[in-house]
Amino acid sequence: MVRVMRRVVVAGLMLTVSATAWAQSRPLVTEDPETVGPGQILLEAGIDYAHEAVFPASGLQGTLWRMGTLGLSFGVSSIAEIQLDGGLRNRLAIKNRFAAPLDQMLTVAGDSTGDVEDVTIGAKIRFLSETEGRPSMALRFATKLPNAGNESGLGLDTTDFAFGLAVAKTVQSVRVVGNAGFAILGDPTRGDRQNDVLTYGVSVARAMAPGFEVVAEVNGRANTRSSNAPVGTESRSMVRVGSRFTRGPVRLDGALLLGITERDPTWGVSAGLTWVFNAFRIS
């Protein structure tokens, strides 16, 4: 019994240290309020596979590969970081075409299409540190740039903005993170219209052994309009279940993805790595 309790305590301490040193949460997307640390850079890279991905604005459906997904977080102080997320190449093997508002703009002649991924630039500021009796809290805001074009069918050519609150608490060997906020999504069919959606996320990570965690989350957005949402701004939600293995400054991860709404992929997988290193000195 003593050995079992000792392992639980050690696992909880390892998870607490991990949560502080690893601000991001690959393979999850729910944002942890902890920052990467002053003078440090966190680099994420991975690959995702999605079965029956749907692009309602362009009328395409098929198998989507997100190859070379990238994320960078720069620790500019002990409580703040700047974030940059994107991807090198998205490729869709087209299995189905259907009538859609922007299908006449497609320049895709064959059974596949590809493009870069939209880049998201944001920042996170932790305004409350975690203690034994309270959770940590942070504010995050981000802007998505229209790098992917609607000619490929994989982009919307809209600029979006998101703002939200991140809350987290570690209890023994379990860390729970919650996100809540809103996003302003541009209507790709009309330049004078937008859709305001609610964003949410809840994740759980449990340390099973030093350096090894199992993780799960539900994350998405909810349309707030009483009528139908503008195309491309519909409700979306995904469940992710996976694990992470940390050794030194490197973490490996993998996850199974399950779509909830009819616009989400039915299922998918994700794998990648995270590396944290000292890059510069904060004066």
N, C-alpha and C positions, 0 to 999 in steps of 0.2 A: 504493500500500500504506500509506503514511504517513497519507493522508487517511482511509482506511478505519479504521485503528487509532485515529485521533483521534476519529472519529465514535463508535466503540464506547466509548471512554473517556468522552466527553461524555454518551452515553446512559446509561452506568452511573452517572455522577455525578448525572444528573437523576433516575434512579430512586431512588438513595439519599436524595436530598433529599426527593423526593416521599413516600417511605415514612415519613420522620420527621415531615413536616408533615401528612400525611394518615393519621390513625390508623385510620380505617375503610377498607373495601375494596370498596364498591359498584362493580360489580354482584355481587361475590362476597359470600359470607356467612362464609367462613373468617376468623376473627378475627386481625388482625395484633397482635403484642405491643406495638408502639409506641403511645403515647398521643397525644392531640390537642395537648397543651401547656398550660402553666399560664395560666389566664385566658382561654382560647379556647373557643369553642363551634363544634362541627361539626354542621351541619344537612344531613340527607339527605332527599330527596323523590323519589318515582318512581311508576311504574305497571307492573303485571305482568299478563300474560295466560297462562293455563294451559289446555291442551286436555285434555279427559277427566279432570278432577280428581275424586277419589273421596273421599267422606266416609263411612267404613264404619260409624260409630256411628249415623248418622241415615238411612243407606240412600239417599243422593243421589249422582248423578254428572252432570257436565256441564261447561260452559265457565265458568271462573272468572276474573273481573276483580278485581284488587286495586288499587283506585284511591286515590291519595293515601297511599301508604306513607310513613311518616315515621320518622326516627331523629334523636336528639339526643345528643350527647356533650359533657359539661362537663369541661374540664380543671381539676381542683381542685389539682393540683400537677404537678411535672415528671415524676412517675412514676405518677400515678393519674388516673382519669376515672370519672365517673358516666354511665351510659347509660340512655336511655329510647327504646324502639322500639314502634311500633304502626302503625295505619292508620285512615284516615277511613271507608272504605267498601269492603266486599267484596260482590260481586254474582255469583250463580251462576245461569246459564241452565240449567235442569234438562233433561237429555236422557234420564235413566233413573232409575227408582226400584226399590229392591230391599229385601227384608226385612232389618231391622236391629234391634238391641236397643233403640234409642231412637226408632224411627220413630213410635211412638204419641204422642210428645211434640211432634211437628211441628205448627205452626200455618200451614203453607204450603199454600195452596189452588191457586195457579196454577202456571205453568211457570217461575217464577223466585223467588229469595229473596235477601235481603241482610241485612247486619249490619256492625257495627264489627269491627275486628280486635282480638284479645287484645293487651294491653299487657305488655311485658316490661321490668322494671326490673333493672339490674345495675350492676356495677362491674368495673374492670380495674386491676390493679396490676402494673407492670413492675418486677421485682426483679433483672433482669440486663440491662445494656446491651450492644448489639452492638459487637464489636471486629473487627479483622482475623482473629483466630484463633478467635472464638466467636460463637454466635448470640445474639440477644436473647430473653428469656423473660419471660412474664407469666402471672399467674393471673387468671381471670375467673369470676365467679359471677353468676347471674341467676335471677329469679323471674318466671314468667309468670302473669298475673292473668286470671281468667275473665270477661273483658268481653263476649265473644260468647256468646250464649245457645244452648242446644240446641233451643229452640223454632224457631229459624230454620234449624237443620240445619247451621250453619257453626261452631258452638262445642261445647265439651264440658263447660263449667261445672266445670272442674277447675283446681287450682293446681299448677304444676310448678316444680321447682327443678333448676338445672344448674350444674355446676362443672367447670372444665377448665384445661388448660395450653396456652399458645400459644407457639410457637417460630418464629423467622424468621432468615434469613440472606440477604444480598445478595452475589452473586458477579458482578462486572463488570456486565452489563446485565440480569441475571436476579435476581429476588427470589423465594425459596421460603418458604412459610409452612405450618406444620403445627399442627393442633389435635388434642387427645385429652382425653377426660374422661368424665363420666357424667351422667345425668339421671334424676331421680325423677319419673315420670309417674303422675298419679292415674288410677284406673280410673273412667270415667264411669258405669259401671253399678253399682258398689259403693263406698260411702264408706270401707270398711275395708280396701281393697286398693290396691296400687300396683305399678308395673313399673319396675325399674331397668334402664336401657338404656345402652349405650356410645355415646358421640358421637365423631365424627371429622371431619376435613377436611384436605385438602391442596390448596394453590393455588400457581400459578406466574404471575408477571407479568414480561413482558420489555419493556424500553424500546426501541421501534423508532426513535424520533426524539424530540427535546426536547418534552416535554409529551404524548407519545403512547405508549400501552402496549397490548399485547395480553395478555389474561388468560385463565386456565382453572382449573377446580377440580373436585373431587369432594367432596361434603359430605353427611353424613347421620347416621343413628343405627342401631344394631344391637340387636335384641332378644336378651337373655341367657337367657331361659327355655328350658328343654328342651321344654316344652309350648307350645301356642299362646299368643301374647301377648294380654292383654286388649284388647278392641276399642278402636281409637283410639291404641294405643301400639305398633303394629307397626313393623317395620323400615322405614326410608325412606331414600332416597338420590337425589341429583340431580347431574347434570353441568352445568356452566355454562361457556360459551365466549363471550368478548366482547372489548371494547376500552374504553379510557378516554382522554379528551382533557382535559388540564388547561391552563387559561389564567388566570393570576393566582390569585385565591382561589376560583375556580369550576372544577369538574370535571364533564364530561358523560360518560355511560356508556351502554352497551347490551350485551345478551347474549342468546344462545340457550340455552334450558333443555331438558334431556333427562332424562326419568325413567328410573330403573333398576329399581325394584321394581314389582310389579303394583298397588300402592297409590298410586304416584306418577302425576302427569300424564304423558301420553305425550311432550308437548313444550310449550314455551312461549317467551315472549320477555319481556324486562325492559328498561326504559329509565328514566333518571333523572338527577339532578344532585346534587352535593355542594358546599356552601359553608362555608368556614372563616373565622371573623372573631374579632377581639379583642373580648371582652365585659366583662371585669372584671379587677381587679388583685388578685393574690395578695399579701397583706401578710406 
